[in-house]
Amino acid sequence: MARTASARADAAQRPSPVRERILAAADEHFYAEGIRTVSADRLIAEAGVSKVTFYRHFPSKDDLVLAYLAGRSALERHALEQLRARAGDACETLVAIARAVADMSCAPGFRGCPFLNAVAEYADPTHPVRQAVAAHRDWFAAFLGELLGELGIDDRTRVADQLVILRDGAMVGSYLSVDPESRFDTIVGIGRAVIDTARGSR
């Protein structure tokens, strides 16, 4: 067990073109086809590496899944921080998030939220993959909570949770609609109703 933990730590600290190539193949196929469906052997072939090289960077497939989710989390965090910086205030940031969710969820090749997809494939709530997803969602809820605080919302935790559920529903509902404008209007309308209700209940 100690050797496995040490190997994982060493692999995480050794960014390299080969590691990035493996991750790029995993990112593409895990998202498009599902994590369980895509075997390590297939990713080894896609990345053009040997098994020895693959397992040197990722001692197990779960290590690769965690790296895939960490990459997706980093991208989403960066994108949201950029939206916040460009928007200038909390209200405009929330509208920009709604716009991004609507556009993304109606775009060609969209296969749902990668974090919700991962949770659906890992039933054990104590599994590291589930914990990684929970950590990302906790960050997103806290991010929303900061925006809600700027809007003067007292019960930020509850309202942020409602907005996360709204975002989840928009992601899942994307399979039933391909109209980003309609999706945007719906997200903004429900989001404003949630925030107005929170303000009115003070």
N, C-alpha and C positions, 0 to 999 in steps of 0.2 A: 504493500500500500504506500509506504514512504517513497519507494522508487517511482511509483506511478505519479504521485503528487509532485515529486522533484522533476520528473520528465515533463509534466504539464507546464510547470513554471518555466523551465528552460525553453520549451517550445514557444511559449508566449513572449519570451524576451528576445527571440531571434527572428525579427521581421526580415523577410528576404523575398526576392522575386518569385522563387519557387513556392513559398508559402502563400503569397498573394495570388499566384496562379491557381493553386488548389482552392483557395477561398473563393475566387471568382467563379470557378466551375460549380462549387457548392452553392453559392448565392443564386446563380442562375437556375440550377436544377431543383434545389430544395424549394425555392419559391414557386416555380412553375409546375412542379410535379408532386411535391410533398416530400417530407424528410424521410419517412420510412420507405418510400418507394425507390429512392435513389440509393444504390449500394456504394460502399467504399470502393469496390473494384471498378465501378463505372466512373467514379470521379478520378480515380488513379489513371484510367485510360484517357479521360477527357483532358486532364491536366498534363498528360505526357510525362508522368514521373513513375519511378519504381515504387513497389510496396514499402521497401525499406525507407525511402525518402519520405513517402507519405506519412508513415507511422513515426518517423523521427519528428515531424512537425506536429502531428496530431496522433497521440498515442491510442486514441479510440475515436470511433465515429462521434460519440457524444462530445468529445473535445472540439471536433470540427463544428458540430451543431452550435455549441456555445460560442465559438468564434464567429460563426455566421450571424447569430443573434446579436452579438456585441457590435458587429459591423453595422447591422441594420439600426441598432439603437443609436450608435454614434451619428449616423447619417440623419436620423429623425431629429435628434437633439440639435444638431447643427442647423438643420432646416428651420426648426421652430425658433431658435435663437435669432436666425437671420430675419425671419418674418417679424419678430418682435422689434428688432433694431430698425427695420425699414418702416414699420407701421407707426411707431412713435408713441402710441398710447394703448392702454389695455383694450378699449373697445375696438379699435381698428385691428389690433392683433387678433382678437377673437374672430372678427369677420374674415381676416386673411386666412386663419386656420380653416374656417368653414369653406372658403373658396378653394383652398388646397385640397381638402378632403373631397369636395365635390368633383374637382377636376381629375384628381388621381383615381378616384373610385369609378369613374366613367371612362377612363383611358383604355385603349387597346392593350391587352396583355395583363390587365389587372386581375390578380388572383386572390384578393382579399388582404386582410391585415396579416403580415408574416408572424406576428406574435400570437394572435388568436389561432392562426393555423397551427403553430407549433404546440400550443396548449391542447388542441384537439387530438394531437398525436401522442401526447404523453399524459397518461391518465393519473399517474402517481403525483400528488401535490407536493411531495417532498423531493422529487427529482430535480437535479440542478437546472435542467432546462425550464421547468416550471418556475423555479426560483428566479432565474434570469429574466423571464417574462414578467414576473411580479415586480421585480426591481425596476424594470423599464416603465411599467404602468404606474408604479408609485411615483417615479420621477415626473411622468406626464401629468398626473393628478396634482402634484406639488407645483408644477409649472402653471397649470390652470389656476391653482389656488392663489398664486402670486398675482395673477391678472385680476382675479376676483377681488383680492384685497385692495388693489388700486381702484376698483370700482365701488369700494365701500361695502362689500358684501361681508356680513358678520360670519355666517355659517359656511365658511369657504370649503371645508372638507366635504360636507354633504352636497353642496352645489357642484363642486368639481367632480364628484363621483357621478352626478347626474349628467354632466357634460361628457364625461368619458363614455358613459353608456350611450349617449346620443351619437358620439363618434363611432362606437362599435356598431350600432344599428345602421349607420350610414354605410359603413364598410360592408356589412353583410348584405344589405339591401341593394348593393350595386349590381348584384346578379340579376335583379329584376328591372333595372332601368339603366339607360345609357344617355340620359339627358342631364348634363352637368348643371344647366341653369335651373331646372326644376329641383335637382338635388340641393343646390346651393340655397335656393329660396326656402326649402324645407328645413335645412339645418339651421339657417339664420333665424327663421321664424320660431322654431322650437327652442333654440338657445336663448333668444330674447325673452320668450315666455318664462323659461326657467329662472332667468336672472331677475325679471320683473317681479315674479312671485316671491323670490327671496328678498328682494327689496321691500315688497309690500308687507312681508311677515315680520319685519323688525319691530 
